[in-house]
Amino acid sequence: MAKGYSIRLTVPLELHHAALQQSAALAAEGAGPAERKAYRVNATRIQAAEHQPPPGR
């Protein structure tokens, strides 16, 4: 069985959005539960980051 890995990206939020769009197939019909969960977790993290004030404020 393969192990799943998470990668933390320290990049502008726009690149996170682009990565999420590229991985939209993970949430598509026919995807397994782990793939859908990975997509949801990443989308939730991006949404949370959008609502945080910029650093230094």
Backbone hydrogen bonds in HBPLUS format (Angstrom, degrees):
<---DONOR---> <-ACCEPTOR-->    atom                        ^
c    i                          cat <-CA-CA->   ^        H-A-AA   ^      H-
h    n   atom  resd res      DA  || num        DHA   H-A  angle D-A-AA Bond
n    s   type  num  typ     dist DA aas  dist angle  dist       angle   num
A0015-LEU N   A0012-PRO O   2.97 MM   3  5.65 137.0  2.16 116.7 126.6     1
A0016-HIS N   A0013-LEU O   3.08 MM   3  5.02 120.1  2.46  93.6 108.8     2
A0017-HIS N   A0013-LEU O   3.00 MM   4  6.38 154.3  2.07 151.0 157.7     3
A0018-ALA N   A0014-GLU O   3.04 MM   4  6.33 153.7  2.11 141.7 148.7     4
A0019-ALA N   A0015-LEU O   2.92 MM   4  6.14 158.4  1.97 146.5 151.9     5
A0020-LEU N   A0016-HIS O   2.91 MM   4  6.17 152.7  1.99 146.8 154.6     6
A0021-GLN N   A0017-HIS O   2.93 MM   4  6.22 155.2  1.99 149.7 156.2     7
A0022-GLN N   A0018-ALA O   2.98 MM   4  6.23 154.3  2.04 147.5 154.5     8
A0023-SER N   A0019-ALA O   3.05 MM   4  6.27 136.3  2.25 139.0 150.4     9
A0023-SER N   A0020-LEU O   3.16 MM   3  5.10 127.6  2.45  92.0 105.7    10
A0024-ALA N   A0021-GLN O   3.23 MM   3  5.13 163.0  2.26 106.4 107.5    11
A0026-LEU N   A0023-SER O   2.83 MM   3  5.61 159.3  1.87 123.3 129.6    12
A0027-ALA N   A0024-ALA O   3.01 MM   3  5.59 150.8  2.10 114.0 121.6    13
A0028-ALA N   A0025-ALA O   3.11 MM   3  4.85 154.9  2.17  97.3 105.0    14
A0031-ALA N   A0028-ALA O   3.07 MM   3  5.74 154.6  2.14 138.4 139.6    15
A0036-ARG N   A0032-GLY O   3.05 MM   4  6.35 163.4  2.08 158.2 162.9    16
A0037-LYS N   A0033-PRO O   2.93 MM   4  6.07 158.3  1.97 147.0 153.3    17
A0038-ALA N   A0034-ALA O   2.94 MM   4  6.10 160.6  1.98 147.5 152.5    18
A0039-TYR N   A0035-GLU O   3.11 MM   4  6.33 157.8  2.16 146.4 151.7    19
A0040-ARG N   A0036-ARG O   2.98 MM   4  6.24 162.7  2.01 150.2 154.9    20
A0041-VAL N   A0037-LYS O   2.86 MM   4  6.05 165.9  1.88 159.2 162.5    21
A0042-ASN N   A0038-ALA O   3.08 MM   4  6.22 163.4  2.11 145.3 149.8    22
A0043-ALA N   A0039-TYR O   2.89 MM   4  6.10 162.4  1.92 152.8 158.1    23
A0044-THR N   A0040-ARG O   2.86 MM   4  6.03 156.6  1.92 150.4 156.8    24
A0045-ARG N   A0041-VAL O   3.00 MM   4  6.24 156.6  2.06 148.2 154.2    25
A0046-ILE N   A0042-ASN O   3.05 MM   4  6.31 155.7  2.11 149.5 155.7    26
A0047-GLN N   A0043-ALA O   2.99 MM   4  6.24 160.5  2.03 148.4 153.7    27
A0048-ALA N   A0044-THR O   2.94 MM   4  6.16 156.7  2.00 149.0 155.3    28
A0049-ALA N   A0045-ARG O   2.99 MM   4  6.18 152.8  2.07 143.9 151.1    29
A0050-GLU N   A0046-ILE O   3.03 MM   4  6.29 144.4  2.16 145.8 155.2    30
A0051-HIS N   A0048-ALA O   3.20 MM   3  5.37 135.7  2.41  99.2 110.5    31
A0052-GLN N   A0049-ALA O   3.32 MM   3  5.31 165.3  2.35 102.8 107.1    32
